[in-house]
């Protein structure tokens, strides 16, 4: 099991504070992460969301994997099987 903090959840207000502090003080990702004791990747992700969607975007819960966009599988029915045999 990897070491580190367990899945810590941050409030939207904290995320906004982090990004706005980084911009106001012209800090790098690393400096910002060190100042707030979080990882660089979190700062990067929050800034991207902030720039693309605004502060409101940080209020959206984004946990888990994203959808791959695959269409649902078609279940085999006698009608589908018969059509595929006729196509061969």
Backbone as CSV, one residue per row, in Angstrom:
resi,resn,N_x,N_y,N_z,CA_x,CA_y,CA_z,C_x,C_y,C_z
1,UNK,0.845,-1.176,0.000,0.000,0.000,0.000,0.890,1.239,0.000
2,UNK,0.603,2.215,-0.860,1.466,3.388,-0.930,1.363,4.234,0.330
3,UNK,2.483,4.855,0.665,2.497,5.720,1.834,1.960,7.085,1.455
4,UNK,1.671,7.893,2.444,1.164,9.239,2.197,-0.145,9.437,2.915
5,UNK,-0.772,10.533,2.591,-2.039,10.866,3.224,-3.154,10.041,2.610
6,UNK,-4.094,9.599,3.435,-5.242,8.907,2.849,-6.055,9.899,2.022
7,UNK,-6.998,9.422,1.267,-7.777,10.271,0.369,-8.390,11.456,1.102
8,UNK,-7.634,12.521,1.173,-8.087,13.705,1.867,-8.953,14.524,0.927
9,UNK,-10.039,15.044,1.445,-10.929,15.868,0.643,-10.733,17.320,1.037
10,UNK,-10.630,18.175,0.043,-10.417,19.595,0.276,-11.678,20.360,-0.087
11,UNK,-11.967,21.394,0.669,-13.159,22.192,0.399,-12.925,23.042,-0.846
12,UNK,-13.992,23.401,-1.542,-13.847,24.284,-2.707,-13.211,25.623,-2.317
13,UNK,-13.525,26.119,-1.136,-12.961,27.391,-0.681,-11.443,27.292,-0.539
14,UNK,-10.959,26.149,-0.025,-9.523,25.939,0.118,-8.851,25.894,-1.256
15,UNK,-9.480,25.197,-2.205,-8.922,25.089,-3.554,-8.807,26.474,-4.198
16,UNK,-9.848,27.273,-4.047,-9.832,28.632,-4.612,-8.736,29.455,-3.957
17,UNK,-8.598,29.325,-2.638,-7.558,30.061,-1.915,-6.173,29.682,-2.432
18,UNK,-5.954,28.392,-2.664,-4.656,27.911,-3.156,-4.344,28.529,-4.517
19,UNK,-5.298,28.441,-5.450,-5.062,28.929,-6.814,-4.901,30.449,-6.827
20,UNK,-5.752,31.154,-6.102,-5.662,32.621,-6.092,-4.386,33.101,-5.404
21,UNK,-3.949,32.403,-4.361,-2.679,32.750,-3.706,-1.518,32.540,-4.675
22,UNK,-1.552,31.442,-5.409,-0.494,31.160,-6.381,-0.409,32.270,-7.426
23,UNK,-1.558,32.717,-7.929,-1.565,33.772,-8.946,-1.159,35.126,-8.362
24,UNK,-1.707,35.450,-7.199,-1.433,36.761,-6.588,0.043,36.902,-6.223
25,UNK,0.636,35.858,-5.656,2.030,35.917,-5.207,3.011,35.419,-6.264
26,UNK,2.467,35.043,-7.446,3.284,34.547,-8.559,4.207,33.395,-8.119
27,UNK,3.607,32.406,-7.459,4.352,31.243,-6.981,4.338,30.142,-8.036
28,UNK,5.337,29.286,-7.998,5.349,28.111,-8.874,4.444,27.048,-8.259
29,UNK,4.193,25.980,-9.032,3.386,24.876,-8.509,4.060,24.283,-7.270
30,UNK,5.355,24.088,-7.359,6.099,23.480,-6.254,6.052,24.363,-5.000
31,UNK,6.259,25.672,-5.164,6.220,26.575,-4.014,4.829,26.598,-3.376
32,UNK,3.814,26.617,-4.226,2.433,26.624,-3.723,2.130,25.329,-2.979
33,UNK,2.520,24.209,-3.562,2.282,22.912,-2.929,2.973,22.836,-1.576
34,UNK,4.193,23.320,-1.502,4.946,23.288,-0.251,4.285,24.188,0.797
35,UNK,3.821,25.363,0.370,3.209,26.314,1.292,1.919,25.761,1.908
36,UNK,1.141,25.024,1.110,-0.141,24.502,1.591,-0.076,23.015,1.969
37,UNK,1.096,22.414,1.875,1.313,21.006,2.227,0.403,20.063,1.429
38,UNK,0.414,20.247,0.107,-0.330,19.377,-0.807,0.598,19.008,-1.958
39,UNK,0.163,18.122,-2.845,1.027,17.689,-3.945,0.961,18.662,-5.116
40,UNK,2.039,18.664,-5.907,2.104,19.526,-7.095,0.964,19.219,-8.056
41,UNK,0.643,17.930,-8.203,-0.375,17.537,-9.175,-1.748,18.078,-8.799
42,UNK,-2.028,18.183,-7.506,-3.311,18.765,-7.089,-3.376,20.238,-7.472
43,UNK,-2.292,20.956,-7.224,-2.257,22.383,-7.566,-2.444,22.556,-9.067
44,UNK,-1.754,21.740,-9.856,-1.864,21.806,-11.310,-3.301,21.548,-11.767
45,UNK,-3.916,20.513,-11.212,-5.289,20.159,-11.598,-6.261,21.264,-11.209
46,UNK,-6.125,21.784,-9.995,-7.036,22.837,-9.544,-6.877,24.103,-10.375
47,UNK,-5.642,24.444,-10.752,-5.444,25.638,-11.568,-6.071,25.454,-12.947
48,UNK,-5.905,24.265,-13.537,-6.496,24.001,-14.850,-8.013,24.162,-14.800
49,UNK,-8.635,23.589,-13.775,-10.090,23.699,-13.620,-10.478,25.160,-13.415
50,UNK,-9.738,25.873,-12.594,-10.017,27.276,-12.291,-9.948,28.132,-13.557
51,UNK,-8.941,27.885,-14.388,-8.786,28.676,-15.612,-9.819,28.308,-16.675
52,UNK,-10.184,27.035,-16.762,-11.141,26.587,-17.778,-12.586,26.879,-17.399
53,UNK,-12.929,26.684,-16.111,-14.330,26.758,-15.698,-14.620,27.853,-14.684
54,UNK,-13.591,28.513,-14.200,-13.788,29.525,-13.175,-13.856,28.894,-11.793
55,UNK,-14.061,29.736,-10.793,-14.096,29.262,-9.412,-15.231,28.262,-9.186
56,UNK,-16.323,28.405,-9.941,-17.466,27.496,-9.787,-17.068,26.057,-10.106
57,UNK,-16.123,25.877,-11.009,-15.686,24.538,-11.395,-15.069,23.761,-10.248
58,UNK,-14.528,24.457,-9.259,-13.910,23.788,-8.120,-14.939,23.278,-7.118
59,UNK,-16.208,23.651,-7.302,-17.277,23.166,-6.431,-17.818,21.821,-6.899
60,UNK,-17.470,21.401,-8.113,-17.951,20.140,-8.665,-17.107,18.995,-8.114
61,UNK,-17.778,17.955,-7.633,-17.087,16.776,-7.092,-16.575,15.939,-8.258
62,UNK,-15.279,15.681,-8.316,-14.671,14.924,-9.412,-13.900,13.755,-8.842
63,UNK,-14.578,12.721,-8.468,-13.908,11.547,-7.913,-14.206,10.354,-8.787
64,UNK,-13.281,9.408,-8.839,-13.487,8.192,-9.607,-13.002,8.342,-11.036
65,UNK,-13.163,7.271,-11.780,-12.721,7.275,-13.176,-13.742,7.949,-14.061
66,UNK,-13.240,8.544,-15.117,-14.130,9.162,-16.095,-14.672,8.089,-17.029
67,UNK,-15.802,8.373,-17.621,-16.402,7.454,-18.574,-15.534,7.393,-19.827
68,UNK,-15.441,6.227,-20.420,-14.656,6.084,-21.643,-15.448,6.501,-22.867
69,UNK,-16.743,6.690,-22.699,-17.575,7.103,-23.819,-17.970,5.952,-24.725
70,UNK,-17.720,4.738,-24.298,-18.092,3.586,-25.120,-19.605,3.417,-25.111
71,UNK,-20.149,3.041,-26.235,-21.582,2.745,-26.234,-21.833,1.446,-25.480
72,UNK,-23.020,1.277,-24.906,-23.287,0.039,-24.168,-23.290,-1.163,-25.088
73,UNK,-22.899,-2.320,-24.532,-22.868,-3.551,-25.325,-24.296,-3.980,-25.662
74,UNK,-24.459,-4.517,-26.859,-25.754,-5.029,-27.280,-25.835,-6.483,-26.850
75,UNK,-26.893,-6.805,-26.128,-27.059,-8.181,-25.666,-27.517,-9.050,-26.827
76,UNK,-27.000,-10.263,-26.852,-27.350,-11.198,-27.918,-28.796,-11.645,-27.755
77,UNK,-29.563,-11.456,-28.792,-30.946,-11.943,-28.826,-31.065,-12.834,-30.058
78,UNK,-32.061,-13.670,-30.109,-32.215,-14.525,-31.296,-32.275,-13.700,-32.579
79,UNK,-32.883,-12.530,-32.520,-32.992,-11.674,-33.701,-31.609,-11.187,-34.155
80,UNK,-30.764,-10.746,-33.203,-29.413,-10.281,-33.537,-28.561,-11.408,-34.098
81,UNK,-28.654,-12.586,-33.507,-27.855,-13.729,-33.961,-28.256,-14.129,-35.374
82,UNK,-29.533,-14.102,-35.653,-30.006,-14.494,-36.975,-29.548,-13.479,-38.017
83,UNK,-29.548,-12.191,-37.669,-29.109,-11.166,-38.610,-27.623,-11.351,-38.944
84,UNK,-26.803,-11.644,-37.923,-25.379,-11.784,-38.181,-25.091,-13.030,-39.032
85,UNK,-25.870,-14.086,-38.885,-25.657,-15.278,-39.714,-26.004,-14.978,-41.167
86,UNK,-27.045,-14.183,-41.361,-27.436,-13.829,-42.731,-26.417,-12.917,-43.388
87,UNK,-25.691,-12.143,-42.609,-24.715,-11.201,-43.164,-23.444,-11.910,-43.617
88,UNK,-23.162,-13.076,-43.086,-21.916,-13.786,-43.405,-21.988,-14.419,-44.741
